[in-house]
């Protein structure tokens, strides 16, 4: 069984503030340790379920967060940026399952450290009129490749967001959101236990699980936090300006859509 793990940091137990998530944050190194240990717990669970090939994609920020020397020896680590498919780089149709560790809620919703790809520029992203955050957009990549997304860990509100799109997904709640920068966290040892057990459950009977899909063509709307970002992105002809804050594009290939989203965010970030 070939397993793909995409790991973010905001949904890790004990992570609640920018001091934890930013590269120059005073508590970032501690958050990296917590993230690495939760990923290792997911790897342990996958191995116990019969996985014989595991790839971990470091999917937060600079994508250089997981400590390579502390990663489980049975897994390979994809790290660094830029990557064409960012949080889903390296995933192919050859994988049997996708698991998300340390994920968070989308921009504009309650939940610890909520945002969608870039809290500096993105207000919302809609696909075929459905609001989506990183969970949904990434699960669509897996589904387009016919790989089921079977597991996600994070806060209680992220679990609700995930179940709204994939009702039967295995969710592990490692903290309860109180505000955007406060949460009630389980201990690191407990988060690891929950993630390992949840991963094993998620991979049971994985061959019979259904990938998350949407029918194309995909109409994608990207709403920015200010008009200057939309001004910059609109320069590229693929994006159509539909209101002061929003651009839109349509494509039949979700992998192309995902890259267009990433490209728009990179353009917007360049004009801050």
Backbone torsions as a table, in degrees:
resi	resn	phi	psi	omega
1	UNK	NA	129.6	-177.8
2	UNK	-105.6	123.1	-171.7
3	UNK	-122.4	139.2	179.5
4	UNK	-116.4	128.3	179.1
5	UNK	-117.8	122.5	172.6
6	UNK	-104.2	121.9	-172.2
7	UNK	-117.1	122.3	173.2
8	UNK	-106.8	-177.9	-174.8
9	UNK	-119.2	-27.7	-172.9
10	UNK	-64.4	-26.5	-179.3
11	UNK	-91.7	6.5	179.3
12	UNK	-76.8	140.7	177.7
13	UNK	-60.2	130.2	-179.5
14	UNK	95.4	-5.0	178.9
15	UNK	-103.5	119.4	-175.3
16	UNK	-140.6	-3.7	-169.1
17	UNK	-146.8	160.8	177.1
18	UNK	-59.3	-27.8	175.9
19	UNK	-58.1	-26.7	178.9
20	UNK	-86.0	-32.3	-167.8
21	UNK	-98.2	-25.3	-176.6
22	UNK	-84.6	145.4	-175.1
23	UNK	-56.8	-36.2	-179.1
24	UNK	-98.9	13.0	178.7
25	UNK	-67.9	142.3	-176.4
26	UNK	-62.8	-26.3	-178.1
27	UNK	-108.6	14.6	-175.5
28	UNK	-64.8	-40.7	-178.6
29	UNK	-62.4	-37.6	176.9
30	UNK	-65.3	-41.0	178.9
31	UNK	-65.0	-35.2	177.3
32	UNK	-62.3	-38.8	177.9
33	UNK	-64.4	-44.5	179.1
34	UNK	-62.4	-42.2	178.3
35	UNK	-62.3	-46.2	-179.6
36	UNK	-59.4	-42.1	-178.7
37	UNK	-68.6	-36.3	177.7
38	UNK	-68.6	-37.6	175.9
39	UNK	-63.1	-42.9	178.3
40	UNK	-61.3	-36.5	177.9
41	UNK	-64.9	-39.8	177.5
42	UNK	-64.3	-40.3	177.5
43	UNK	-62.2	-44.6	178.6
44	UNK	-58.8	-43.4	179.1
45	UNK	-64.3	-39.2	179.1
46	UNK	-66.0	-41.7	178.5
47	UNK	-63.4	-41.8	179.0
48	UNK	-63.7	-27.3	-179.7
49	UNK	-86.1	-4.4	176.6
50	UNK	110.3	7.3	177.9
51	UNK	-65.8	137.1	177.0
52	UNK	-119.3	-2.6	173.7
53	UNK	-145.4	123.9	-176.1
54	UNK	-132.9	127.2	174.0
55	UNK	-118.4	130.8	177.6
56	UNK	-108.7	127.8	175.4
57	UNK	-105.4	111.6	174.0
58	UNK	-67.0	114.5	-166.6
59	UNK	-117.7	16.3	-178.6
60	UNK	-111.3	130.9	170.5
61	UNK	54.0	-117.5	178.2
62	UNK	-71.4	-8.1	-179.5
63	UNK	59.3	36.5	175.4
64	UNK	-135.8	55.7	-174.1
65	UNK	-108.1	-45.4	-179.1
66	UNK	-64.2	134.6	178.1
67	UNK	-77.2	111.1	-177.6
68	UNK	-58.6	-36.1	-177.8
69	UNK	-74.4	-9.0	178.1
70	UNK	-111.1	-1.7	179.5
71	UNK	-72.5	144.7	178.3
72	UNK	-52.2	136.4	-174.4
73	UNK	-66.6	-17.7	-177.4
74	UNK	-86.8	-0.5	-177.7
75	UNK	-116.7	154.8	171.7
76	UNK	-104.8	148.8	-174.5
77	UNK	-117.6	122.5	174.6
78	UNK	-100.1	118.3	-175.4
79	UNK	-139.6	162.5	179.2
80	UNK	99.0	166.0	-177.8
81	UNK	-152.6	152.7	7.0
82	UNK	-80.7	155.6	172.9
83	UNK	-129.1	140.6	-177.5
84	UNK	-56.6	-41.8	-179.2
85	UNK	-107.9	17.8	169.7
86	UNK	45.2	-113.7	-175.3
87	UNK	-67.0	-12.1	-178.3
88	UNK	-119.9	16.1	-179.9
89	UNK	-58.1	137.9	176.2
90	UNK	89.8	-12.2	179.3
91	UNK	-72.1	135.2	175.7
92	UNK	-133.6	173.2	179.4
93	UNK	-69.2	-7.7	-179.6
94	UNK	-76.4	-14.6	-178.7
95	UNK	-78.3	153.1	179.6
96	UNK	-95.2	-25.0	-176.7
97	UNK	-160.8	152.2	174.9
98	UNK	-118.4	136.5	177.0
99	UNK	-128.3	140.0	179.3
100	UNK	-112.7	129.1	178.5
101	UNK	-118.0	133.7	174.0
102	UNK	73.7	30.9	-177.8
103	UNK	-84.7	168.3	-173.5
104	UNK	-140.3	170.9	-179.1
105	UNK	-75.8	164.6	-176.2
106	UNK	-78.4	164.2	177.3
107	UNK	-58.0	138.8	176.3
108	UNK	87.9	-4.6	176.9
109	UNK	-111.3	158.5	174.1
110	UNK	-66.8	157.9	-179.9
111	UNK	137.7	149.7	-176.6
112	UNK	-59.6	125.6	173.8
113	UNK	53.0	37.8	-177.6
114	UNK	-62.1	139.5	174.4
115	UNK	-173.8	171.1	174.4
116	UNK	-127.3	102.8	-180.0
117	UNK	65.1	-54.7	-179.4
118	UNK	-139.9	107.7	178.2
119	UNK	-67.8	-12.6	-179.1
120	UNK	-80.6	-25.7	-172.9
121	UNK	-129.7	-24.2	-171.8
122	UNK	-98.2	128.7	173.5
123	UNK	-95.5	-39.4	-179.8
124	UNK	-167.2	154.0	172.5
125	UNK	-130.7	131.6	179.1
126	UNK	-120.6	139.0	175.1
127	UNK	-122.7	117.9	-176.9
128	UNK	49.5	44.8	175.6
129	UNK	73.2	9.5	177.8
130	UNK	-107.4	125.3	176.8
131	UNK	-66.7	133.3	-178.8
132	UNK	-139.4	143.5	173.1
133	UNK	-105.8	-163.3	-177.7
134	UNK	-61.0	-38.0	179.4
135	UNK	-57.0	-55.2	-176.6
136	UNK	-65.8	-43.6	-178.6
137	UNK	-63.9	-39.2	179.1
138	UNK	-73.6	-38.7	177.4
139	UNK	-63.3	-31.4	176.4
140	UNK	-66.2	-34.7	175.4
141	UNK	-60.5	-48.3	179.2
142	UNK	-60.9	-45.3	-178.8
143	UNK	-64.1	-38.3	178.0
144	UNK	-60.5	-31.2	177.6
145	UNK	-90.2	4.9	178.5
146	UNK	67.6	32.5	177.1
147	UNK	-112.7	128.3	-178.7
148	UNK	-76.2	139.1	170.5
149	UNK	-91.2	115.1	-167.5
150	UNK	-113.3	-9.3	-172.5
151	UNK	-153.1	144.3	170.1
152	UNK	-150.5	141.3	173.3
153	UNK	-118.9	151.6	-179.4
154	UNK	163.4	-149.3	-178.3
155	UNK	-85.9	172.8	-178.7
156	UNK	-61.7	-35.5	-178.3
157	UNK	-75.8	-30.8	173.6
158	UNK	-65.1	-38.2	177.2
159	UNK	-60.2	-41.6	177.6
160	UNK	-63.3	-42.9	179.1
161	UNK	-61.8	-41.5	-179.5
162	UNK	-66.5	-45.0	-178.8
163	UNK	-65.1	-27.9	178.6
164	UNK	-65.5	-29.4	-179.8
165	UNK	-97.0	-39.1	-179.0
166	UNK	-128.9	86.7	-171.6
167	UNK	-54.3	-34.4	-174.8
168	UNK	-96.9	10.5	-180.0
169	UNK	-66.3	145.5	174.8
170	UNK	-80.4	121.4	179.2
171	UNK	-117.3	141.5	174.6
172	UNK	-121.2	121.6	-179.0
173	UNK	-96.7	115.5	-179.5
174	UNK	-106.3	-3.3	175.1
175	UNK	-163.8	155.4	176.8
176	UNK	-110.1	122.9	-178.2
177	UNK	-68.8	133.0	174.7
178	UNK	-105.3	-45.1	173.5
179	UNK	-148.0	-170.3	-179.2
180	UNK	-67.4	-23.8	-178.5
181	UNK	-130.7	32.5	174.9
182	UNK	-150.0	139.7	-179.7
183	UNK	-154.7	155.0	173.0
184	UNK	-94.0	109.9	-171.5
185	UNK	-101.6	143.7	166.7
186	UNK	-76.5	166.1	178.9
187	UNK	-70.2	155.9	177.0
188	UNK	-55.7	-39.4	179.7
189	UNK	-65.4	-37.7	178.9
190	UNK	-70.8	-39.0	178.4
191	UNK	-61.4	-39.8	179.1
192	UNK	-65.1	-41.5	179.5
193	UNK	-63.0	-46.3	-179.0
194	UNK	-63.3	-42.0	-178.6
195	UNK	-68.1	-41.9	179.0
196	UNK	-61.6	-46.7	-179.2
197	UNK	-67.1	-41.0	-180.0
198	UNK	-65.1	-37.3	177.8
199	UNK	-63.5	-44.3	178.6
200	UNK	-60.1	-43.7	178.7
201	UNK	-63.2	-41.8	-175.8
202	UNK	-63.6	-31.4	-175.5
203	UNK	-91.8	-0.9	175.9
204	UNK	-70.4	126.3	179.6
205	UNK	61.5	35.0	-173.3
206	UNK	-63.1	-28.2	-178.2
207	UNK	-63.5	-20.8	-179.2
208	UNK	-97.2	4.3	-176.2
209	UNK	-88.6	147.2	-171.9
210	UNK	-96.4	128.2	176.4
211	UNK	-64.8	152.0	177.1
212	UNK	-83.3	117.9	-176.1
213	UNK	-131.9	155.6	167.6
214	UNK	-131.6	146.5	179.0
215	UNK	-77.2	135.4	173.5
216	UNK	-82.9	172.1	2.8
217	UNK	-69.5	152.3	-179.2
218	UNK	-94.5	118.6	175.7
219	UNK	-100.2	111.3	-173.9
220	UNK	-110.2	127.7	175.8
221	UNK	-116.6	128.0	179.6
222	UNK	-114.2	115.5	180.0
223	UNK	-102.5	124.5	-176.6
224	UNK	-97.4	168.2	-178.9
225	UNK	-79.1	-24.2	173.2
226	UNK	-147.5	163.8	-173.1
227	UNK	-68.0	-25.2	-179.7
228	UNK	-61.2	-36.1	179.1
229	UNK	-68.0	-42.0	177.3
230	UNK	-65.9	-36.4	176.3
231	UNK	-55.6	-46.2	-176.5
232	UNK	-69.1	-44.8	-176.9
233	UNK	-67.4	-35.2	-177.7
234	UNK	-62.0	-19.2	179.0
235	UNK	-59.3	-33.5	179.9
236	UNK	-80.5	123.6	-171.1
237	UNK	-60.5	-20.2	-179.3
238	UNK	-65.8	-22.9	-176.6
239	UNK	-99.2	129.0	177.3
240	UNK	-103.9	128.0	178.5
241	UNK	-78.0	122.0	-178.7
242	UNK	-112.8	-16.0	170.5
243	UNK	-161.9	176.4	-173.8
244	UNK	-55.0	-32.9	-175.6
245	UNK	-103.7	-8.0	-164.9
246	UNK	-124.9	137.7	169.5
247	UNK	-117.0	159.0	-177.5
248	UNK	-139.3	148.2	170.9
249	UNK	-147.2	162.4	-179.7
250	UNK	-132.1	137.7	178.9
251	UNK	-157.1	150.9	179.9
252	UNK	-89.6	-10.5	-176.3
253	UNK	-108.8	113.5	-176.4
254	UNK	-65.8	-31.3	178.0
255	UNK	-64.2	-36.6	175.1
256	UNK	-67.2	-41.8	178.5
257	UNK	-58.1	-45.7	-178.7
258	UNK	-59.5	-41.6	179.3
259	UNK	-70.4	-34.4	175.4
260	UNK	-64.5	-38.8	176.2
261	UNK	-61.7	-49.5	179.6
262	UNK	-60.4	-40.8	179.5
263	UNK	-63.5	-41.6	179.3
264	UNK	-62.6	-40.5	179.9
265	UNK	-66.1	-40.0	178.2
266	UNK	-64.5	-39.8	177.0
267	UNK	-63.3	-47.6	-177.9
268	UNK	-61.9	-42.9	179.4
269	UNK	-63.6	-25.5	-177.4
270	UNK	-74.2	-15.2	-176.6
271	UNK	-110.1	12.6	178.6
272	UNK	-64.9	NA	NA
